[in-house]
Amino acid sequence: MAADAARKRATYEDLLALPSNVKGEILDGVLYTQPRPRFRHVHGASVLNRRIGNPYEDGVGGPGGWWIATEPGIELPDSPEVSPDLAGWLRERMPDPPGDDPIKIVPDWVCEIFSPSTRDYDQQIKKPFYAKHGVRWLWFIDPAARVLLAHRLENGRWLDLGTWRNDDRARIEPFDAIELDLSDLWLPAKG
């Protein structure tokens, strides 16, 4: 019986049954859960969403042409719920967002923000999953270490674009038309 349970593919109903303090995703039929993110994690996501969203989604001080979303519900084959911390789609690939329906288009860019409970999952499970599905750019942000790592998918493999730290100012693909001040992403050090 345990072997049969291990082979059971997770469904969207399994996600709905999770407690409210647990976040879940189903990648390739497997349910992964983690605690809801804490303030350091959501602060970095919120700030980055504004810094990129204004110029790239709204066209304020930048080129526009993107949809940027925080924790979107994405539905891919055998993966009815993928929810990166941040994701972006070029409007030429997704001219109209689906409203209340799941997004069924692979993002062009994904950003995952590490927390103690997600660091290994993001790197060991989600990174190869994103490559398999053709996400073109992947960023990792580590708020505790104050580091941003960026990758671009080339021939099915991740190419490292660079590592930026602390208060670096950087132009990072695919959002290199603007300069990001990384110091905005980090909470002040406790005194």
C-alpha positions, 0 to 999 in steps of 0.5 A: 500500500505504501508503494501505491501511495508513493506512485500517486500523482499529486493533484490540484485537490491535494494543494487545496487540502493544505493548511493555510500556513503551507505553500505548495507546488506540484512539479512533474506530479510531485507535491512539494510544500514549504512554510509561507515565506517570512518578512525578509523573503517577501520584502526582497520580492516586493522591492524587486517587483517594484524596481522591475515592474515600473520600467518593464511592465508599466513603461515608467523610466524603462522600455515596457513590454513585460508582464511581471507577477508575484507568486503567479499560479502557472499550470504546465504539463503534469505540473498543475501549480508552479508558483515562482516568487516572481515571474515575467513574460514578454508581452509578445509571447503573452499579449493578454494575461489570462485573468482568473484562469491559470497561466499556461505559458512558460515564463521568460524570466523567473526569480526565486528568493532563498529562505532557509526552507527553500534554498535546496529546493529552489536549486535542486528541484526548481532550477532543473525544472525551469530548464526543462520547460525552457525558462530563459532567465533565472535569478536567485536572490539570497537575502541573508547573504545579500547576493543576487545570482543570474543565469540564462538558458543556453542549449538547455543548460544554465549559463552563469551571468554573474553574481552581485552582492550587497550594495552593487549597482548592476544591469542584469539580463533581461532587465539590463536597460535599467540599473538596479541598486541591490541595497534596496533589496536587503533589510537593514542590519540589526543593530 
